[in-house]
Amino acid sequence: MEKQTFSIPNISCGHCVMTIKHELSELEGVKATEGSPENKSIAVEWEAPATLEAIRALLKEINYPAE
């Protein structure tokens, strides 16, 4: 299992975090997502078939690109 924290400047509130968690949960292989509106970050745990590239692409697609 892999884990990474992403810095996402577009996060402005708890609703943003919930949207990201909902969208990432639909990506096969994503096991857990935790977010912090205060830190503007999301921590994601995943395993195959999910990949770092797929997670980054999905975040960009839903208008929450990771830095």
Backbone atoms as SQL, in Angstrom:
CREATE TABLE atoms (id INTEGER PRIMARY KEY, chain TEXT, resi INTEGER, resn TEXT, atom TEXT, x REAL, y REAL, z REAL);
INSERT INTO atoms VALUES
  (1, 'A', 1, 'MET', 'N', 0.851, -1.176, 0.000),
  (2, 'A', 1, 'MET', 'CA', 0.000, 0.000, 0.000),
  (3, 'A', 1, 'MET', 'C', 0.894, 1.237, 0.000),
  (4, 'A', 2, 'GLU', 'N', 0.482, 2.216, -0.778),
  (5, 'A', 2, 'GLU', 'CA', 1.224, 3.460, -0.851),
  (6, 'A', 2, 'GLU', 'C', 0.404, 4.565, -0.197),
  (7, 'A', 3, 'LYS', 'N', 1.108, 5.589, 0.273),
  (8, 'A', 3, 'LYS', 'CA', 0.434, 6.727, 0.890),
  (9, 'A', 3, 'LYS', 'C', 1.184, 7.992, 0.526),
  (10, 'A', 4, 'GLN', 'N', 0.409, 9.035, 0.198),
  (11, 'A', 4, 'GLN', 'CA', 1.031, 10.319, -0.103),
  (12, 'A', 4, 'GLN', 'C', 0.089, 11.433, 0.298),
  (13, 'A', 5, 'THR', 'N', 0.671, 12.546, 0.731),
  (14, 'A', 5, 'THR', 'CA', -0.104, 13.732, 1.044),
  (15, 'A', 5, 'THR', 'C', 0.080, 14.731, -0.091),
  (16, 'A', 6, 'PHE', 'N', -1.033, 15.238, -0.579),
  (17, 'A', 6, 'PHE', 'CA', -1.026, 16.182, -1.692),
  (18, 'A', 6, 'PHE', 'C', -1.397, 17.565, -1.191),
  (19, 'A', 7, 'SER', 'N', -0.669, 18.573, -1.630),
  (20, 'A', 7, 'SER', 'CA', -1.010, 19.961, -1.340),
  (21, 'A', 7, 'SER', 'C', -1.966, 20.433, -2.439),
  (22, 'A', 8, 'ILE', 'N', -3.159, 20.907, -2.029),
  (23, 'A', 8, 'ILE', 'CA', -4.185, 21.306, -2.993),
  (24, 'A', 8, 'ILE', 'C', -4.680, 22.706, -2.635),
  (25, 'A', 9, 'PRO', 'N', -4.107, 23.724, -3.282),
  (26, 'A', 9, 'PRO', 'CA', -4.447, 25.114, -2.943),
  (27, 'A', 9, 'PRO', 'C', -5.922, 25.473, -3.126),
  (28, 'A', 10, 'ASN', 'N', -6.647, 24.765, -4.002),
  (29, 'A', 10, 'ASN', 'CA', -8.058, 25.092, -4.264),
  (30, 'A', 10, 'ASN', 'C', -8.988, 24.719, -3.112),
  (31, 'A', 11, 'ILE', 'N', -8.512, 23.987, -2.114),
  (32, 'A', 11, 'ILE', 'CA', -9.376, 23.620, -0.988),
  (33, 'A', 11, 'ILE', 'C', -9.648, 24.866, -0.153),
  (34, 'A', 12, 'SER', 'N', -10.942, 25.153, 0.038),
  (35, 'A', 12, 'SER', 'CA', -11.287, 26.333, 0.836),
  (36, 'A', 12, 'SER', 'C', -12.165, 25.993, 2.040),
  (37, 'A', 13, 'CYS', 'N', -12.739, 24.761, 2.060),
  (38, 'A', 13, 'CYS', 'CA', -13.641, 24.425, 3.164),
  (39, 'A', 13, 'CYS', 'C', -13.796, 22.908, 3.280),
  (40, 'A', 14, 'GLY', 'N', -14.557, 22.492, 4.264),
  (41, 'A', 14, 'GLY', 'CA', -14.806, 21.070, 4.466),
  (42, 'A', 14, 'GLY', 'C', -15.569, 20.438, 3.313),
  (43, 'A', 15, 'HIS', 'N', -16.408, 21.227, 2.639),
  (44, 'A', 15, 'HIS', 'CA', -17.150, 20.694, 1.496),
  (45, 'A', 15, 'HIS', 'C', -16.187, 20.290, 0.380),
  (46, 'A', 16, 'CYS', 'N', -15.149, 21.077, 0.168),
  (47, 'A', 16, 'CYS', 'CA', -14.129, 20.736, -0.840),
  (48, 'A', 16, 'CYS', 'C', -13.506, 19.380, -0.508),
  (49, 'A', 17, 'VAL', 'N', -13.173, 19.189, 0.759),
  (50, 'A', 17, 'VAL', 'CA', -12.561, 17.926, 1.191),
  (51, 'A', 17, 'VAL', 'C', -13.523, 16.759, 0.949),
  (52, 'A', 18, 'MET', 'N', -14.804, 16.952, 1.274),
  (53, 'A', 18, 'MET', 'CA', -15.789, 15.893, 1.069),
  (54, 'A', 18, 'MET', 'C', -15.941, 15.555, -0.411),
  (55, 'A', 19, 'THR', 'N', -15.914, 16.557, -1.265),
  (56, 'A', 19, 'THR', 'CA', -16.003, 16.330, -2.711),
  (57, 'A', 19, 'THR', 'C', -14.820, 15.499, -3.187),
  (58, 'A', 20, 'ILE', 'N', -13.626, 15.866, -2.757),
  (59, 'A', 20, 'ILE', 'CA', -12.420, 15.128, -3.154),
  (60, 'A', 20, 'ILE', 'C', -12.489, 13.691, -2.642),
  (61, 'A', 21, 'LYS', 'N', -12.874, 13.514, -1.379),
  (62, 'A', 21, 'LYS', 'CA', -12.973, 12.165, -0.812),
  (63, 'A', 21, 'LYS', 'C', -13.963, 11.312, -1.592),
  (64, 'A', 22, 'HIS', 'N', -15.103, 11.900, -1.952),
  (65, 'A', 22, 'HIS', 'CA', -16.127, 11.169, -2.703),
  (66, 'A', 22, 'HIS', 'C', -15.584, 10.753, -4.077),
  (67, 'A', 23, 'GLU', 'N', -14.971, 11.680, -4.780),
  (68, 'A', 23, 'GLU', 'CA', -14.454, 11.384, -6.120),
  (69, 'A', 23, 'GLU', 'C', -13.335, 10.346, -6.074),
  (70, 'A', 24, 'LEU', 'N', -12.412, 10.487, -5.130),
  (71, 'A', 24, 'LEU', 'CA', -11.294, 9.533, -5.049),
  (72, 'A', 24, 'LEU', 'C', -11.767, 8.142, -4.625),
  (73, 'A', 25, 'SER', 'N', -12.837, 8.078, -3.826),
  (74, 'A', 25, 'SER', 'CA', -13.323, 6.771, -3.375),
  (75, 'A', 25, 'SER', 'C', -13.839, 5.930, -4.542),
  (76, 'A', 26, 'GLU', 'N', -14.183, 6.587, -5.650),
  (77, 'A', 26, 'GLU', 'CA', -14.660, 5.864, -6.820),
  (78, 'A', 26, 'GLU', 'C', -13.524, 5.325, -7.690),
  (79, 'A', 27, 'LEU', 'N', -12.289, 5.701, -7.382),
  (80, 'A', 27, 'LEU', 'CA', -11.134, 5.213, -8.126),
  (81, 'A', 27, 'LEU', 'C', -10.723, 3.865, -7.531),
  (82, 'A', 28, 'GLU', 'N', -10.758, 2.821, -8.342),
  (83, 'A', 28, 'GLU', 'CA', -10.466, 1.478, -7.855),
  (84, 'A', 28, 'GLU', 'C', -9.046, 1.405, -7.303),
  (85, 'A', 29, 'GLY', 'N', -8.914, 0.910, -6.078),
  (86, 'A', 29, 'GLY', 'CA', -7.618, 0.780, -5.427),
  (87, 'A', 29, 'GLY', 'C', -7.381, 1.801, -4.337),
  (88, 'A', 30, 'VAL', 'N', -8.149, 2.900, -4.336),
  (89, 'A', 30, 'VAL', 'CA', -8.010, 3.908, -3.279),
  (90, 'A', 30, 'VAL', 'C', -8.668, 3.357, -2.020),
  (91, 'A', 31, 'LYS', 'N', -7.903, 3.277, -0.941),
  (92, 'A', 31, 'LYS', 'CA', -8.378, 2.664, 0.302),
  (93, 'A', 31, 'LYS', 'C', -8.814, 3.678, 1.352),
  (94, 'A', 32, 'ALA', 'N', -8.154, 4.831, 1.398),
  (95, 'A', 32, 'ALA', 'CA', -8.491, 5.827, 2.425),
  (96, 'A', 32, 'ALA', 'C', -8.091, 7.213, 1.941),
  (97, 'A', 33, 'THR', 'N', -8.890, 8.200, 2.337),
  (98, 'A', 33, 'THR', 'CA', -8.602, 9.597, 2.014),
  (99, 'A', 33, 'THR', 'C', -8.933, 10.436, 3.236),
  (100, 'A', 34, 'GLU', 'N', -7.990, 11.241, 3.672),
  (101, 'A', 34, 'GLU', 'CA', -8.201, 12.173, 4.779),
  (102, 'A', 34, 'GLU', 'C', -7.820, 13.557, 4.296),
  (103, 'A', 35, 'GLY', 'N', -8.586, 14.555, 4.686),
  (104, 'A', 35, 'GLY', 'CA', -8.289, 15.902, 4.224),
  (105, 'A', 35, 'GLY', 'C', -8.331, 16.934, 5.320),
  (106, 'A', 36, 'SER', 'N', -7.675, 18.059, 5.059),
  (107, 'A', 36, 'SER', 'CA', -7.639, 19.163, 6.000),
  (108, 'A', 36, 'SER', 'C', -7.816, 20.480, 5.257),
  (109, 'A', 37, 'PRO', 'N', -8.973, 21.143, 5.440),
  (110, 'A', 37, 'PRO', 'CA', -9.139, 22.450, 4.795),
  (111, 'A', 37, 'PRO', 'C', -8.145, 23.486, 5.333),
  (112, 'A', 38, 'GLU', 'N', -7.773, 23.364, 6.599),
  (113, 'A', 38, 'GLU', 'CA', -6.829, 24.318, 7.201),
  (114, 'A', 38, 'GLU', 'C', -5.460, 24.226, 6.536),
  (115, 'A', 39, 'ASN', 'N', -5.008, 22.990, 6.264),
  (116, 'A', 39, 'ASN', 'CA', -3.686, 22.781, 5.666),
  (117, 'A', 39, 'ASN', 'C', -3.737, 22.732, 4.147),
  (118, 'A', 40, 'LYS', 'N', -4.962, 22.746, 3.585),
  (119, 'A', 40, 'LYS', 'CA', -5.152, 22.618, 2.134),
  (120, 'A', 40, 'LYS', 'C', -4.425, 21.384, 1.602),
  (121, 'A', 41, 'SER', 'N', -4.688, 20.241, 2.275),
  (122, 'A', 41, 'SER', 'CA', -4.011, 19.007, 1.886),
  (123, 'A', 41, 'SER', 'C', -4.946, 17.807, 1.982),
  (124, 'A', 42, 'ILE', 'N', -4.587, 16.775, 1.228),
  (125, 'A', 42, 'ILE', 'CA', -5.309, 15.512, 1.214),
  (126, 'A', 42, 'ILE', 'C', -4.286, 14.388, 1.317),
  (127, 'A', 43, 'ALA', 'N', -4.510, 13.450, 2.233),
  (128, 'A', 43, 'ALA', 'CA', -3.658, 12.262, 2.347),
  (129, 'A', 43, 'ALA', 'C', -4.431, 11.088, 1.749),
  (130, 'A', 44, 'VAL', 'N', -3.789, 10.364, 0.843),
  (131, 'A', 44, 'VAL', 'CA', -4.450, 9.266, 0.147),
  (132, 'A', 44, 'VAL', 'C', -3.641, 7.989, 0.323),
  (133, 'A', 45, 'GLU', 'N', -4.335, 6.889, 0.650),
  (134, 'A', 45, 'GLU', 'CA', -3.724, 5.556, 0.691),
  (135, 'A', 45, 'GLU', 'C', -4.315, 4.746, -0.447),
  (136, 'A', 46, 'TRP', 'N', -3.454, 4.068, -1.203),
  (137, 'A', 46, 'TRP', 'CA', -3.949, 3.282, -2.330),
  (138, 'A', 46, 'TRP', 'C', -3.048, 2.087, -2.609),
  (139, 'A', 47, 'GLU', 'N', -3.603, 1.189, -3.437),
  (140, 'A', 47, 'GLU', 'CA', -2.863, 0.040, -3.945),
  (141, 'A', 47, 'GLU', 'C', -3.320, -0.182, -5.382),
  (142, 'A', 48, 'ALA', 'N', -2.648, -1.061, -6.097),
  (143, 'A', 48, 'ALA', 'CA', -3.019, -1.335, -7.490),
  (144, 'A', 48, 'ALA', 'C', -4.474, -1.769, -7.534),
  (145, 'A', 49, 'PRO', 'N', -5.205, -1.380, -8.551),
  (146, 'A', 49, 'PRO', 'CA', -4.757, -0.774, -9.803),
  (147, 'A', 49, 'PRO', 'C', -4.613, 0.749, -9.772),
  (148, 'A', 50, 'ALA', 'N', -4.919, 1.425, -8.675),
  (149, 'A', 50, 'ALA', 'CA', -4.733, 2.882, -8.603),
  (150, 'A', 50, 'ALA', 'C', -3.243, 3.204, -8.691),
  (151, 'A', 51, 'THR', 'N', -2.947, 4.343, -9.294),
  (152, 'A', 51, 'THR', 'CA', -1.560, 4.800, -9.408),
  (153, 'A', 51, 'THR', 'C', -1.487, 6.264, -9.010),
  (154, 'A', 52, 'LEU', 'N', -0.291, 6.711, -8.697),
  (155, 'A', 52, 'LEU', 'CA', -0.077, 8.123, -8.373),
  (156, 'A', 52, 'LEU', 'C', -0.535, 8.997, -9.537),
  (157, 'A', 53, 'GLU', 'N', -0.217, 8.575, -10.758),
  (158, 'A', 53, 'GLU', 'CA', -0.593, 9.347, -11.941),
  (159, 'A', 53, 'GLU', 'C', -2.114, 9.432, -12.083),
  (160, 'A', 54, 'ALA', 'N', -2.813, 8.324, -11.823),
  (161, 'A', 54, 'ALA', 'CA', -4.277, 8.312, -11.934),
  (162, 'A', 54, 'ALA', 'C', -4.909, 9.227, -10.884),
  (163, 'A', 55, 'ILE', 'N', -4.360, 9.230, -9.675),
  (164, 'A', 55, 'ILE', 'CA', -4.877, 10.087, -8.606),
  (165, 'A', 55, 'ILE', 'C', -4.669, 11.552, -8.972),
  (166, 'A', 56, 'ARG', 'N', -3.463, 11.889, -9.423),
  (167, 'A', 56, 'ARG', 'CA', -3.182, 13.271, -9.837),
  (168, 'A', 56, 'ARG', 'C', -4.092, 13.698, -10.987),
  (169, 'A', 57, 'ALA', 'N', -4.305, 12.793, -11.952),
  (170, 'A', 57, 'ALA', 'CA', -5.159, 13.118, -13.108),
  (171, 'A', 57, 'ALA', 'C', -6.596, 13.365, -12.667),
  (172, 'A', 58, 'LEU', 'N', -7.100, 12.557, -11.741),
  (173, 'A', 58, 'LEU', 'CA', -8.470, 12.732, -11.257),
  (174, 'A', 58, 'LEU', 'C', -8.604, 14.044, -10.487),
  (175, 'A', 59, 'LEU', 'N', -7.627, 14.355, -9.648),
  (176, 'A', 59, 'LEU', 'CA', -7.662, 15.618, -8.904),
  (177, 'A', 59, 'LEU', 'C', -7.701, 16.807, -9.868),
  (178, 'A', 60, 'LYS', 'N', -6.915, 16.738, -10.934),
  (179, 'A', 60, 'LYS', 'CA', -6.902, 17.815, -11.922),
  (180, 'A', 60, 'LYS', 'C', -8.253, 17.886, -12.645),
  (181, 'A', 61, 'GLU', 'N', -8.799, 16.730, -12.981),
  (182, 'A', 61, 'GLU', 'CA', -10.080, 16.663, -13.701),
  (183, 'A', 61, 'GLU', 'C', -11.219, 17.302, -12.902),
  (184, 'A', 62, 'ILE', 'N', -11.210, 17.126, -11.577),
  (185, 'A', 62, 'ILE', 'CA', -12.295, 17.679, -10.747),
  (186, 'A', 62, 'ILE', 'C', -11.963, 19.075, -10.219),
  (187, 'A', 63, 'ASN', 'N', -10.932, 19.690, -10.803),
  (188, 'A', 63, 'ASN', 'CA', -10.540, 21.072, -10.507),
  (189, 'A', 63, 'ASN', 'C', -9.918, 21.257, -9.120),
  (190, 'A', 64, 'TYR', 'N', -9.269, 20.223, -8.629),
  (191, 'A', 64, 'TYR', 'CA', -8.474, 20.320, -7.398),
  (192, 'A', 64, 'TYR', 'C', -7.067, 19.791, -7.682),
  (193, 'A', 65, 'PRO', 'N', -6.334, 20.444, -8.605),
  (194, 'A', 65, 'PRO', 'CA', -5.012, 19.914, -8.965),
  (195, 'A', 65, 'PRO', 'C', -4.034, 19.977, -7.784),
  (196, 'A', 66, 'ALA', 'N', -3.253, 18.920, -7.670),
  (197, 'A', 66, 'ALA', 'CA', -2.244, 18.851, -6.612),
  (198, 'A', 66, 'ALA', 'C', -0.971, 19.542, -7.066),
  (199, 'A', 67, 'GLU', 'N', -0.316, 20.200, -6.125),
  (200, 'A', 67, 'GLU', 'CA', 0.967, 20.854, -6.447),
  (201, 'A', 67, 'GLU', 'C', 2.101, 19.873, -6.266);
